[in-house]
Amino acid sequence: MATMPFDHQAMHVGLRACLPRRADAVPLLLYGIGFALAHAAAVWWSGEGFYSLWFPAAGLRFALLWRLGARLTPAAALIELAVDAAKGVIAFASPDWPLAVMGIVRPVLAYGLVIAAIRRLASGRRAEMLAAPMPFGLAAVAAPHVAALVALPQAMLRPDMTGVEGARSIVLSLTAFTVGDLLGVLILAPPVLWVAGLHERRAVPHWPRIRAAALAEAVLVLGGAIGMIAVLDLLGLGWQPMPVLLAVAWIGLRFGRHAAWAALLLVVVLTLSRTAGAVATPQRLHLHLGLSMIAVVGYLAGSFADSQRRARADVARRDRLLFQAERLKTLRAMSVAVIHEVSQPLSTLAIEARHLNAIARTAGPEIAASAELIDRKADTLSALVRRLRRFGGRVVDEPTPLPLTALIDSVLALAAPEARAARVRLAVVPVDPDLAVLGQEVELAQAVVNLLRNAIQACEDAVVELSVHAAGDRAHVTISNRCSPTRGAQPGMGVGTLVARAIVAAHGGTLDREIDPGGTVRAVLTLPLIGDPA
């Protein structure tokens, strides 16, 4: 029976992809210090078992893996093992020490798997379903739940290790696990990722201008909600999260994610100061569940407001482009008449120049060289006018044979100013002049420009490569760049990619996005080829 050969090279590449790089040394060192401090702080909010209802270390873990990739999952697990071993959490003299090690490593692996899976979904064929900031939000909620779920077997089979027995206590303990991790991720990961992004770009924080009226509105809304909670608490109704939830949602919808996070930070400080210390686990769980709900709603409201703002700006920019396109259409119509008047005498001149070149070859060298130069220039002008006539005579809304060299030239003319402004170099691989597709030039150029714009905004090494090659009866237009994970998650609602995908599909093509282990992102636009357009 035949066996499949073992690919040692693939295994070697996979193992190398999981190893930390030299540039990861400082982030991993900071993670180790931060994890030790956050782990120690979580003791004040411990619940039943050994889980905390406020676990800021989970936020640092999530930020590390989201920022630098799930490839650092083994390194993060080793760091957490080292911290716990130094604190004496692992009793190596006990026969159950392997289970204790697994209990420490298990949530790290769960976080890494969730982040890797969502990153893969966000870069696949259905990436439009996970437009930013949906991947971050989905991973932030899913990772704590998956980590708690994989802890369930040990909690049920070895209650002696967790100190929790009985169905009610196990459910309470794992719920505390989930809520504590969820709060740590939602509260701590966003600012950590924001600071890391500023450090990478070496940028000065851009603080939005705060209007006095907006600040007064936010303070009034949030202060009124907190005051209402205090009154309800004095009346014996307990801490009710609904007034603050509505206030944070209002602030997020009105002023965006940053304002929502600032309001949420104040609520978190007030709540955590109330629940620290000797508080019964059910009461603490009730308060932290309400806080988790407020955090999720606040981020959703702020993200929606930011996305709407970016969408409006995108629509305004497209309106300007459409206006410019209408002007160009009018200019093209005016140029058709001029081209028609010039083409006939220029064709006659080219014929006469060719005849002059032929009869001057027997003349002196100087005359022959001048005649050859006149012939060459006349032929160049004639070919240029023929191209202008072919372009000017097209109906804008109908597809026509389009050389890919002309498409790339149009795209570069549109994208070059934006690339220069972003200090990004566009590297264009020479295109085969015989490659052509049947399409509408303005629409296809818009699709490629949208993809180039996404690559420019997410570019990490200041180089975006544009290449075209043929594979069978299909042309592949590839845009490659080194993508920064956080910057790649920022651009709007993914409208540009959605528009590009729709345009390509209307031309009988496909649009795919690939990410290799080295971090290179490729947007591959595939279109059916036709014969020589000339």
C-alpha positions in Angstrom: 0.0 0.0 0.0 1.4 3.4 -1.1 2.1 5.9 1.6 2.2 9.7 1.3 5.8 11.1 1.4 6.6 13.2 4.5 7.3 16.8 3.6 10.2 17.7 5.8 10.6 21.1 4.2 7.0 22.1 4.9 7.4 21.0 8.5 10.6 23.0 8.8 8.9 26.1 7.4 6.0 25.6 9.7 8.2 25.3 12.8 10.2 28.4 11.8 7.0 30.4 11.4 6.2 29.6 15.1 9.6 30.7 16.4 9.9 34.3 17.7 11.9 36.7 15.6 14.5 39.1 16.8 12.0 42.0 16.6 9.7 40.1 19.0 12.2 40.2 21.9 11.1 43.5 23.4 7.3 42.9 23.0 7.7 39.4 24.7 9.8 40.9 27.5 7.2 43.6 28.1 4.5 41.0 28.0 6.2 38.9 30.7 6.5 41.9 33.0 2.9 43.1 32.2 1.5 39.6 32.7 3.2 39.2 36.1 1.8 42.5 37.3 -1.7 42.0 35.9 -1.8 38.5 37.3 -1.0 39.8 40.7 -3.6 42.5 40.5 -6.3 40.0 39.6 -6.2 38.5 43.1 -8.4 41.3 44.4 -11.3 40.0 42.2 -10.9 36.3 42.7 -14.1 34.2 42.5 -14.8 30.6 43.4 -12.0 28.2 42.3 -8.9 30.0 41.1 -10.6 32.2 38.4 -10.7 36.0 38.7 -13.7 38.1 37.7 -11.3 40.8 36.5 -8.3 39.3 34.7 -6.4 42.1 32.9 -3.7 39.6 31.9 -6.1 38.3 29.3 -6.2 41.7 27.7 -2.4 41.7 27.4 -2.4 38.2 26.0 -5.0 39.0 23.4 -3.2 42.2 22.4 0.1 40.4 21.9 -1.4 37.6 19.8 -3.6 40.0 17.8 -0.8 42.4 17.2 2.1 40.0 16.3 0.1 37.0 15.2 -1.0 33.6 16.6 2.5 32.3 15.7 3.7 33.7 19.2 1.2 31.4 21.0 4.0 29.0 22.1 6.2 31.8 23.3 3.3 33.4 25.3 2.5 30.0 26.8 6.1 29.6 28.0 6.1 33.1 29.5 3.0 32.4 31.4 4.4 29.1 32.6 7.5 30.8 33.8 5.6 33.5 35.7 3.3 31.0 37.4 6.2 28.7 38.2 8.1 31.6 39.8 5.0 32.4 41.9 4.8 28.8 43.1 1.5 28.1 41.4 2.9 24.8 39.9 3.8 22.2 42.5 6.3 20.2 40.6 6.6 17.7 43.6 2.9 16.8 43.0 2.1 13.9 40.6 -0.6 16.2 39.1 1.9 18.8 38.0 1.3 18.0 34.2 -2.3 18.8 34.7 -1.4 22.1 36.3 0.9 22.9 33.4 -1.9 22.1 31.0 -4.3 24.3 32.9 -1.9 27.3 32.4 -1.2 26.6 28.8 -4.7 25.7 27.7 -6.2 29.3 27.7 -3.2 30.6 25.7 -3.7 27.9 23.1 -7.4 28.7 22.9 -6.7 32.4 22.4 -4.1 31.6 19.6 -6.5 29.2 17.8 -9.4 31.6 17.9 -7.3 34.5 16.6 -5.7 32.4 13.9 -9.1 31.1 12.8 -10.7 34.6 12.6 -7.7 36.1 10.8 -8.0 33.3 8.2 -11.7 33.9 7.8 -11.1 37.7 7.4 -8.6 37.0 4.6 -10.7 34.4 2.7 -13.2 34.5 0.0 -16.0 35.8 2.3 -13.8 38.5 3.8 -16.6 41.1 3.1 -18.6 39.5 5.8 -15.9 40.3 8.3 -15.1 43.9 7.5 -13.2 45.9 10.1 -13.7 46.2 13.1 -15.8 43.0 13.0 -12.8 40.6 13.2 -11.4 42.2 16.4 -14.8 42.3 18.1 -15.6 38.7 17.2 -12.2 37.5 18.4 -12.4 39.5 21.6 -15.7 37.9 22.5 -15.0 34.4 21.2 -11.5 33.9 22.8 -12.7 34.0 26.5 -15.6 31.8 25.8 -13.5 29.1 24.0 -10.9 29.3 26.8 -13.6 28.6 29.4 -15.1 25.8 27.3 -11.9 23.9 27.0 -11.5 24.2 30.8 -14.8 22.4 31.4 -13.5 18.8 31.1 -10.8 19.2 33.8 -13.3 21.2 36.0 -15.7 18.2 35.8 -13.2 15.3 36.1 -10.8 16.8 38.6 -12.7 19.1 40.9 -10.0 18.6 43.6 -7.6 20.7 41.5 -9.9 23.6 41.2 -11.5 23.4 44.6 -15.0 23.6 43.0 -17.5 20.7 43.3 -21.1 20.4 42.2 -22.7 21.6 39.0 -23.7 25.0 40.3 -20.2 25.8 41.6 -18.6 24.6 38.3 -20.9 26.8 36.2 -20.3 29.7 38.5 -16.6 29.2 38.4 -16.4 29.0 34.6 -18.7 31.9 34.2 -16.4 33.9 36.4 -13.5 32.7 34.1 -15.3 34.0 31.0 -16.4 37.3 32.4 -13.0 38.0 33.9 -11.2 37.3 30.6 -13.9 39.2 28.6 -13.5 42.3 30.8 -9.7 42.1 30.6 -9.8 41.9 26.8 -12.4 44.6 26.2 -10.9 47.1 28.6 -7.2 46.6 28.2 -6.5 45.3 24.7 -7.7 48.3 22.7 -5.5 50.9 24.4 -2.5 48.6 24.3 -3.0 48.0 20.6 -3.4 51.7 20.0 -0.2 52.5 21.8 1.7 49.8 19.9 0.4 51.2 16.6 1.7 54.7 17.5 5.1 53.2 18.4 5.3 51.3 15.2 4.5 54.4 13.1 6.6 56.6 15.4 3.6 59.0 15.3 2.5 61.6 17.8 -1.0 60.8 19.2 -3.6 62.7 17.3 -6.2 63.8 19.9 -9.5 64.8 18.4 -10.6 68.3 19.1 -13.0 68.2 22.0 -15.8 70.8 21.7 -17.1 72.2 25.0 -20.7 71.5 24.1 -19.9 67.8 23.2 -17.9 67.4 26.5 -20.7 69.0 28.5 -23.3 66.7 26.8 -21.2 63.6 27.5 -20.6 64.6 31.2 -24.3 65.4 31.7 -25.5 62.1 30.2 -23.0 59.9 32.0 -23.2 61.8 35.3 -27.0 61.5 35.2 -26.8 57.8 34.6 -24.4 57.2 37.5 -26.5 59.4 39.7 -29.6 57.3 38.8 -27.8 54.1 39.7 -26.7 55.6 43.0 -30.3 56.5 43.8 -31.6 53.0 42.9 -28.9 51.5 45.1 -29.9 53.7 48.0 -33.5 52.5 47.5 -32.4 49.0 47.9 -32.7 48.0 44.3 -29.0 47.2 43.9 -26.6 48.3 41.1 -28.6 48.4 37.9 -26.5 48.6 34.7 -29.2 49.8 32.3 -28.9 53.6 32.9 -25.1 53.5 32.4 -25.5 51.1 29.4 -27.8 53.6 27.7 -25.5 56.5 28.5 -22.4 54.8 27.2 -24.3 53.7 24.0 -25.4 57.4 23.5 -21.9 58.7 23.9 -20.6 56.0 21.5 -23.2 56.8 18.8 -22.7 60.5 19.2 -18.9 60.7 19.5 -17.3 57.4 18.4 -15.2 54.7 19.9 -12.7 56.8 21.7 -15.4 58.7 23.6 -17.1 55.4 24.4 -13.9 53.9 25.8 -13.3 57.0 27.9 -16.8 56.8 29.4 -16.4 53.0 29.8 -13.1 53.6 31.7 -14.8 55.7 34.2 -17.5 53.1 34.7 -14.9 50.4 35.1 -13.0 52.3 37.7 -16.2 52.9 39.8 -17.3 49.3 39.4 -14.0 47.6 40.1 -13.4 49.7 43.2 -16.8 48.5 44.5 -16.2 44.8 43.8 -12.6 44.5 45.0 -11.9 42.6 48.1 -14.3 40.6 50.2 -17.4 40.5 48.0 -19.5 37.4 47.5 -18.9 35.7 44.1 -22.6 35.8 43.0 -22.8 39.5 43.7 -19.5 40.3 42.1 -20.5 38.2 39.1 -23.8 40.1 38.7 -21.9 43.4 38.7 -19.2 42.3 36.3 -21.8 40.7 33.9 -23.5 44.1 33.8 -20.1 45.8 33.2 -19.3 43.3 30.3 -22.6 44.1 28.7 -21.9 47.9 28.9 -18.5 47.3 27.4 -19.8 45.3 24.4 -22.6 47.8 23.7 -20.3 50.8 24.1 -17.8 49.4 21.6 -20.6 48.4 19.1 -22.1 51.9 19.3 -18.7 53.6 18.9 -17.6 51.4 16.0 -20.9 52.0 14.3 -20.5 55.7 14.6 -16.9 55.6 13.3 -17.9 53.4 10.4 -20.7 55.7 9.5 -18.4 58.7 9.6 -15.8 56.9 7.3 -18.6 55.8 5.0 -19.9 59.3 4.6 -16.3 60.5 3.8 -15.9 57.7 1.3 -19.2 58.6 -0.4 -18.2 62.3 -0.6 -14.8 61.3 -2.1 -16.5 59.1 -4.7 -18.9 61.9 -5.6 -15.9 64.1 -6.3 -14.4 61.3 -8.4 -17.6 60.9 -10.3 -17.8 64.7 -11.0 -14.2 64.5 -12.3 -15.1 61.6 -14.5 -18.0 63.5 -16.0 -15.6 66.4 -16.8 -13.2 64.0 -18.4 -16.0 62.5 -20.4 -16.9 65.9 -21.7 -13.3 66.7 -22.5 -12.9 63.4 -24.4 -16.0 64.1 -26.5 -14.5 67.5 -27.4 -11.2 65.9 -28.3 -12.7 63.4 -30.7 -13.4 66.2 -33.3 -9.9 67.6 -32.9 -8.3 64.1 -33.3 -10.4 63.4 -36.4 -9.2 66.6 -38.0 -5.6 65.8 -37.2 -5.5 62.1 -38.0 -6.0 62.4 -41.8 -3.2 64.8 -42.6 -0.9 63.1 -40.1 -1.5 59.7 -41.8 -0.5 61.3 -45.1 2.6 62.8 -43.5 3.6 59.4 -42.1 3.2 57.8 -45.5 5.3 60.5 -47.1 7.9 60.3 -44.3 8.2 56.5 -44.9 8.7 57.1 -48.6 11.3 59.8 -47.9 13.2 57.4 -45.6 13.2 54.7 -48.3 14.6 56.9 -51.1 17.1 58.7 -48.8 19.0 55.6 -47.8 21.2 56.0 -50.9 21.9 59.6 -50.1 24.5 60.9 -47.7 24.7 59.7 -44.1 23.4 63.0 -42.7 20.4 63.1 -45.0 19.6 59.4 -44.4 19.8 59.9 -40.6 17.5 62.9 -40.8 15.0 61.1 -43.0 15.0 58.1 -40.6 14.4 60.4 -37.6 11.4 62.1 -39.5 10.0 58.7 -40.4 10.3 57.4 -36.8 8.7 60.5 -35.2 5.9 60.6 -37.8 5.1 56.9 -37.2 5.1 57.5 -33.4 2.7 60.4 -33.8 0.5 58.4 -36.1 0.3 55.5 -33.7 -0.5 57.9 -30.8 -3.4 59.4 -32.8 -4.7 56.0 -33.7 -4.8 55.1 -30.0 -6.5 58.4 -29.1 -9.1 57.7 -31.8 -9.7 54.2 -30.5 -10.1 55.6 -27.0 -12.1 58.6 -27.9 -14.5 56.7 -30.1 -15.5 54.2 -27.3 -18.9 54.2 -25.7 -18.2 54.6 -22.0 -20.8 52.2 -20.7 -19.9 49.3 -23.1 -16.9 46.9 -22.5 -14.2 47.1 -25.1 -10.9 45.3 -25.7 -8.6 46.7 -23.1 -4.8 46.1 -23.1 -3.6 45.5 -19.5 -0.7 47.9 -20.1 -3.2 50.7 -20.6 -5.2 49.7 -17.5 -2.0 49.7 -15.3 -1.0 53.1 -16.7 -4.4 54.5 -15.8 -4.2 53.0 -12.3 -0.8 54.4 -11.6 -1.8 57.9 -12.7 -4.6 57.7 -10.2 -2.8 56.0 -7.3 0.6 57.6 -7.5 -0.3 60.9 -5.7 -1.8 59.0 -2.8 1.2 56.7 -2.6 3.6 59.6 -2.6 1.7 61.3 0.2 1.9 58.1 2.3 5.6 57.8 1.5 5.0 54.4 -0.2 6.8 53.3 -3.3 4.8 51.5 -6.0 6.9 48.8 -7.6 5.4 47.8 -11.0 6.5 44.6 -12.7 6.7 45.0 -16.5 3.4 43.9 -18.2 3.2 41.8 -21.3 1.8 44.2 -24.0 -0.1 41.4 -25.7 -2.3 40.7 -22.6 -5.8 42.2 -23.0 -9.3 41.8 -21.4 -12.8 42.8 -22.4 -13.9 45.4 -20.0 -14.9 48.9 -19.0 -11.7 50.7 -18.4 -13.0 53.3 -15.9 -14.6 50.6 -13.7 -11.7 48.2 -13.8 -9.3 51.0 -13.0 -11.5 51.9 -10.0 -11.4 48.3 -8.8 -7.6 48.1 -8.9 -7.2 51.6 -7.4 -9.4 50.5 -4.5 -7.2 47.5 -3.8 -4.0 49.7 -4.2 -5.4 52.2 -1.7 -6.1 49.4 0.8 -2.5 48.2 0.4 -1.0 51.7 0.7 -2.9 52.3 3.9 -1.8 49.0 5.4 1.8 49.0 4.1 4.4 48.2 6.6 7.7 48.3 4.6 6.8 51.3 2.4 6.6 49.2 -0.8 3.5 48.0 -2.7 4.1 45.7 -5.7 1.8 45.6 -8.7 2.2 42.7 -11.2 0.3 41.1 -14.1 0.8 37.6 -15.5 -1.2 35.2 -17.5 -2.2 31.7 -16.4 -4.0 29.8 -19.2 -6.9 31.9 -20.4 -7.0 34.1 -17.3 -5.0 37.3 -16.4 -3.9 37.7 -12.8 -3.4 41.2 -11.5 -1.6 40.9 -8.1 -1.2 43.7 -5.5 1.3 42.7 -2.8 2.4 44.4 0.4 3.7 43.6 3.9 0.6 44.2 6.0 0.6 45.5 9.6 -2.1 43.5 11.5 -3.5 46.5 13.3 -3.3 49.0 10.5 -4.9 46.4 8.2 -7.9 46.4 10.4 -8.6 50.1 10.3 -9.8 51.2 6.8 -13.5 52.0 7.1 -16.2 49.4 6.5 -14.4 47.6 3.6 -16.5 49.5 1.1 -13.6 49.8 -1.4 -13.1 46.0 -1.4 -16.8 45.4 -1.8 -17.0 47.7 -4.8 -13.9 46.1 -6.3 -15.3 42.6 -5.9 -18.6 43.7 -7.5 -16.8 45.2 -10.5 -14.6 42.2 -11.0 -17.5 39.8 -10.7 -19.4 41.9 -13.3 -16.5 41.3 -15.7 -16.5 37.6 -15.2 -13.6 37.5 -12.8 -12.8 36.8 -9.2 -11.0 38.7 -6.3 -9.1 36.7 -3.7 -6.9 37.8 -0.7 -4.0 35.7 0.6 -1.6 36.1 3.5 1.5 34.0 3.6 3.3 33.0 6.8 5.8 35.8 6.3 3.1 38.4 6.6 2.9 39.3 2.9 -0.7 40.2 1.8 -1.8 39.6 -1.8 -5.0 40.8 -3.4 -5.3 38.8 -6.7 -7.7 40.0 -9.3 -8.5 37.4 -12.0 -10.1 38.3 -15.4 -10.7 36.3 -18.6 -8.2 37.1 -21.4 -9.1 37.9 -25.0 -7.0 37.9 -28.1 -5.0 40.8 -29.5 -7.2 44.0 -29.0 -5.6 45.7 -31.9 
